[in-house]
């Protein structure tokens, strides 16, 4: 009855009280029957007080268990939120490091082709894509020059300028 609830506790108490009273009433000797009834009534009273205590204790216990389960659920949600935040922060740190590497490459004052190639490799780490290129456009000459290109497959890029139409910008 402690964990099940009040109705189970009342049923248990009623069965116990009936059994004790039945045993006291069945006594054949009149003097013993009176003593047995007094003892039975004291037992029932004591048992009733214990049942009341257990009922209140059971309510308190069930409330505490429910609150504990709720707190556990809240803690699990908080852990999940923190794990997501840590993953996002780690991803941000990786991206920031890649941008810092690009910045160092730009500041190293190497040739345009080397700088473009280094930057492009790092940019593809940030932005997953099958192909990327760094292209200089000279609108006055109607030309495009590939500084660097990076492809998943085997493709060649011309070393000399091409027309903007050949590049695909009509």
N, C-alpha and C positions, 0 to 999 in steps of 0.2 A: 504493500500500500504506500510505502514511502516514495517510491519513484513513479508509481502508476497514477496515483491521484487520490482525492478525498473519497470518492465513491467506493473504491476498492478497500480503503481503510475502514469505512463504515460497515461494509459487508463482513470484513474479517472480524471486527469488534462484535457485531451482532451474532455471528456464528459462535464465537468464543463464549459470549454471555449466555446464549441459549444452552450450550453444552454444560456450563458450570451450574446453571439453574436446574437443568434436567437432572444432573447428578445429585444435587442437594435434595431435590424433591423425591427422588427415588429412594432415599434413605428410609429404612423400615422403622428404626427406633425413633420415637417421637423426640426424645431429648437430644439425640444426635442430629435429627433433622433440623431442629431450631439452631443448633450450633453450626451445622453445615450451611444453612441459609445465611446466617450472619457472615460466615467466612466467604460464601459465594458473593454476597452483596459487596463486601469489602474488596474482593478480587475484581468484581465488575467495575466498581468505582475506581480502583487503582488502574485497571486496564483502560478505562475511559479517559483518565487523565493522561496516561501514556499515549493513547491514540490522539488526543488533542495536541500533545507536544509533538508527536511525529508528524501530524498534519501541518502544523506551523513550520516545523523543521523542513518538511518536504517542500512546502511552498518556497521557503528561503533557498533550499538546495536547487530546485528547478529554476528559480529566477537567476541564481548565480551561474548555473550551467548554461542557461540561455545567453546571459550577458557574456560569458567566457567565449562561447561559440561565435557570438556577434563580433567580439573584439578580435578573435582569430581571423575572421573574414575580413575585417577592416585592416588588420596587419598585412594579410596576404595581398589585398588591393594596394596598400601603400608600397609593399615590396615590388609589385608589378610596375607601378608608376615610377618608382625609383630606377628599376632596371631599364625601363624605356628611356628615361631621362639620361641615364648613364650611356646607353647605346647612342642616343642622339648626340650627346656631348662628345663621345669618342669619334663619331663620324665627322662632326664639325671640326675637331682637332686635326683629323687626318686631312680634311679639305684645306684647312688653314696652313698646314705644313706644306702641302702641294703648292698652294699659292705663294708661300714664302720661297720655295725652291724656284718657282718661275721668276719671282722678283730677283733672286740672287743671280739667276741665269741672265736676266736682262741687264743687270748692273755689271756683269763681268766684262762687258765691252768686247765681245767676240764678234765674229762676222754675222751678218743678218741671217744667213742660211743656218749656221750652228745655233744661234739664238732661237730661230723659228722652230728648228727641229726639237731642241730641248723643251721649249715651251709646249709644243704640240704633244709630245709624249706625255707630259704631265697633265695637260688639259684633258686628254683621253682617259686619264685615271679619274678625273673629276666627273666627266660626262661620258658615260659609256656609249660609244657609237661605232659603227662598222668602218667608217672612214672620216678623215678630217684633213684639212690642209690650211696652210697659211699662205695667202696670196696677196701680192702687191698689184694694185690696178693703176695704170697710167691712162686716164681718160682722154687726155690730149692725143696720145699716140694710139688709142683704142687697143691697148695691150694689157695682158695679165701675165704675171710672172710668179710661178710657184716657188716660194722660199723653202717650204717643207711640206711633206705629205706623209700620212701614216694610214695604212690600210690593213684590214684583217687578211685580205687575200693578196695575191701577187699582182700588182699593177704598177705600171711605170708612169712616171710623171716627166713631162718634157723639161729640159734644163734651159731652154730658150723661151722667150716670151711667145705667147699665143694671142690670137685676136680675142676680143671680148665675146664675139659671136661664137668662136670655137669653145670658149669657156662655158657658154650657155647663158650669158646675160645679154639677150637681144635688146 
